[in-house]
Amino acid sequence: MSIYGVGISGYSGVGYGYEYKNRAVGRAESGGYAGTVQKSEMAGGAFVLHYFDNEAGDRTVGASCGRDYSISAYIPRDFDPENPFYKVKVWDKDGNVTERMVDLSKVDPENSDFIDMFAYSSYLESSGKCPGAQDAFMGSHGDPYDMDGMSYDDLFDKTNWMGRLKDMMQMQYRSGNLEGYLKYKNFRDFLEEDQMNRTDSASKQYEKMAAESASSREKAEDEKMTTYYNGVPLEERTGTDKKYTDSKTGISYYVADGKYPYITGEDAEKLRKLCAETGEPFLKKMAEITGNIRHLDENTTAYIGDNGTVIKSKDGRELSLDTSLLSYDVLYYMFENLGGTKDYFNESYWSGCMRDIVSTYLTADL
């Protein structure tokens, strides 16, 4: 089971005290950490994490708390995998408790409140269906500009969590945090596939995806994420930034400051339509087109950011490389012309590639 801290969306931390309500032993267990998360404003001056506050036979699988609430998710003692329900309890700052039985087969990640999604992510994590689901969900509701974090009332607001995850993917991608990008991407991809499996037919899923792609809300989200760079509309940069065209799709893109690829205008619309037709995630397809995701062979993939590269295999091997000093063009050329042993999980192999690539690139007839 997972325990998440107070004010998860408030990233600047202060010291706090905590109190576990342990009904099993009839006492409270107190303690504290420093310099980690926000101080709670719960009754009594310390937040209350109801980790052990469960009924006989129920099993706690998730617990979190904020500045004026505490929430816990439980597997009921009569849990039926064929008809899955989780129990969720929410306490307000005065200790008043609200209990809800969440039908896990009906949670809609595009239109559900925090309580339902907390139960659903706890279920996906505890059942092993989607490892890392709880961590990705808890991170998706974080707002680095909201230092107060979520409130009790926020728990009941309907939210498009797929949009939240998309925003977090974009944020991690822009910052070059490949590990963070993959965390949110894996969870979002799972939710997309799960939603697809719930539909009656493939045609209904296609219609749903096409409608989403065409909706003004989705367009507004995409434009918000890709239209501006350093406060300047991307359309104003296309006259000076270098232009590339993907030979397979015919979609063109640009690279800002020799590091950051972007797609805008008609090409962005082409990519949206392509993703609606194929069912591929927009950001994943964009990364493949621009070369930031490269499938080196059938078992090995490279994830390339502006501050580093991660090589991953299907069998779980992983290698991180410092490619921060290489420009987009040099990296693109290197991955297009990989030679030698192609021992992708040998650091010496990549050191040799990076050592030789700059002089090779400068003398190449491009």
Residue pairs with C-beta under 8 A, 6 or more apart in sequence:
1 59
1 60
1 61
1 62
1 63
1 122
1 126
2 61
2 62
2 63
2 122
2 125
2 134
2 135
3 49
3 51
3 62
3 63
3 64
4 62
4 63
4 64
4 65
4 134
4 138
5 36
5 37
5 64
5 65
6 16
6 18
6 37
6 38
6 39
6 40
6 47
6 65
6 66
6 67
6 149
7 37
7 38
7 40
7 66
7 67
7 148
7 149
7 150
8 37
8 64
8 66
8 138
8 139
8 141
8 142
8 149
8 150
9 141
9 142
9 143
9 144
9 146
9 149
9 150
10 37
10 38
10 146
10 147
10 148
10 149
11 142
11 144
11 147
12 147
13 35
13 36
13 37
13 38
14 35
14 37
14 38
14 39
15 32
15 33
15 34
15 35
15 36
15 39
16 32
16 33
16 36
16 37
16 38
16 39
16 40
16 46
16 47
17 30
17 31
17 32
17 39
17 45
17 46
17 47
18 30
18 31
18 32
18 33
18 46
18 47
18 48
18 49
19 28
19 29
19 30
19 44
19 46
19 47
19 48
19 49
20 28
20 29
20 30
20 49
20 51
20 52
21 28
21 48
21 49
21 50
21 51
21 52
21 53
22 28
22 29
22 51
22 52
22 53
23 52
23 53
23 54
24 52
25 52
30 46
38 67
38 147
38 148
38 149
39 47
40 46
40 47
40 65
40 66
40 67
40 68
41 67
41 68
41 93
42 48
42 65
42 67
42 68
42 70
42 93
43 93
43 94
43 95
47 65
47 66
47 67
47 70
48 65
48 70
48 91
48 95
49 63
49 64
49 65
49 70
50 63
50 70
50 72
50 89
50 91
51 60
51 63
51 72
52 60
53 72
53 89
54 60
54 72
54 74
55 74
55 77
56 77
57 76
57 77
57 78
58 74
58 75
58 76
58 77
58 87
59 74
59 75
60 72
60 73
60 74
61 73
61 74
61 75
61 86
61 122
61 123
61 125
61 126
62 71
62 72
62 73
62 118
62 119
62 121
62 122
62 125
62 126
62 134
63 70
63 71
63 72
63 73
64 70
64 71
64 72
64 118
64 138
65 71
66 149
66 150
66 151
66 152
67 148
67 149
67 150
67 151
68 92
68 93
68 151
68 152
69 90
69 91
69 92
69 93
69 150
69 151
69 152
69 155
70 90
70 91
71 88
71 89
71 90
71 91
71 114
71 115
71 118
71 155
72 88
72 89
73 86
73 87
73 88
73 118
73 119
73 122
74 86
74 87
74 88
74 89
75 86
75 87
75 126
76 85
76 86
76 87
76 101
79 85
79 86
83 105
84 103
84 104
84 105
84 123
85 101
85 102
85 103
85 104
86 101
86 102
86 104
86 119
86 120
86 122
86 123
87 99
87 100
87 101
87 102
88 99
88 100
88 101
88 102
88 115
88 118
88 119
89 97
89 98
89 99
89 100
90 97
90 98
90 99
90 100
90 115
90 152
90 155
91 97
91 98
92 98
92 152
93 152
100 115
102 115
102 116
102 119
102 120
104 119
104 120
104 123
107 116
107 117
107 119
107 120
109 117
109 120
109 160
109 161
109 162
109 191
109 195
110 160
110 161
110 162
110 163
110 195
111 158
111 159
111 160
112 120
112 158
112 159
112 161
113 155
113 156
113 157
113 158
113 159
114 141
114 150
114 154
114 155
114 156
114 157
114 159
115 155
115 156
117 137
117 159
117 161
118 137
121 133
121 134
121 136
121 137
121 138
122 133
122 134
123 129
124 130
124 133
124 134
124 190
125 131
125 132
125 133
125 134
129 190
130 186
130 187
130 190
132 183
132 186
132 187
133 187
133 190
135 183
136 165
136 183
136 184
136 186
136 187
136 188
137 161
137 187
139 168
139 180
139 183
139 184
140 161
140 164
140 165
140 168
140 184
140 187
141 150
141 159
141 164
142 168
161 191
162 188
162 191
162 192
163 221
165 184
165 187
165 188
165 191
166 188
166 221
166 225
166 282
166 283
167 221
167 225
168 180
168 184
169 181
169 184
169 185
169 188
169 283
170 225
170 283
172 178
172 180
172 181
172 183
172 184
173 181
173 283
173 287
173 305
174 260
176 305
176 306
176 307
176 308
177 305
178 303
178 305
178 308
178 309
178 310
179 310
181 303
181 305
182 303
185 281
185 283
185 284
188 281
189 281
189 284
192 279
192 281
195 205
196 205
196 279
199 205
199 208
205 279
206 276
206 277
206 279
209 276
209 279
210 276
212 218
212 276
213 272
213 273
213 275
213 276
214 276
219 272
222 268
222 272
222 282
226 234
226 262
226 263
226 264
226 268
227 233
227 234
227 235
227 264
228 234
229 237
229 256
229 260
229 262
234 254
234 256
234 262
234 264
235 264
235 265
237 254
237 256
238 254
238 264
238 265
241 254
241 255
241 256
242 254
242 255
242 258
242 329
243 252
243 253
243 254
244 252
244 253
244 254
244 255
244 261
244 290
245 251
245 252
245 253
246 252
246 253
246 289
246 290
249 270
249 271
249 274
249 289
250 270
251 263
251 267
251 270
251 271
251 274
251 289
252 263
252 267
253 261
253 262
253 263
253 267
253 286
253 289
253 290
254 261
254 262
254 263
254 264
255 261
255 262
255 328
255 329
256 262
258 327
258 328
258 329
259 306
259 327
259 328
260 306
260 328
261 286
261 290
261 291
261 292
261 328
263 271
263 286
263 289
263 290
271 282
271 285
271 286
271 289
272 282
274 280
274 285
275 281
275 282
275 285
278 285
284 293
287 293
287 303
288 294
288 295
291 304
291 331
291 332
291 335
292 303
292 304
292 305
293 301
293 302
293 303
293 304
294 301
294 302
294 304
294 335
295 301
296 302
296 311
296 338
296 342
296 344
297 342
297 344
299 313
299 314
299 315
300 311
300 312
300 313
300 314
300 344
301 311
301 312
301 313
302 309
302 310
302 311
302 312
302 335
302 344
303 309
303 310
303 311
303 312
304 323
304 331
304 335
306 324
307 324
308 320
308 321
308 322
308 323
308 324
309 320
309 321
309 323
309 331
310 318
310 319
310 320
310 321
311 318
311 319
311 320
311 321
311 344
311 345
312 318
313 344
313 345
317 345
319 344
319 345
319 347
319 350
321 347
321 350
321 354
323 331
323 354
326 334
326 354
326 357
326 358
329 361
330 357
330 358
330 361
333 357
333 360
333 361
333 364
333 366
334 353
334 354
334 357
334 361
337 360
338 353
340 349
340 352
340 353
341 349
342 349
343 349
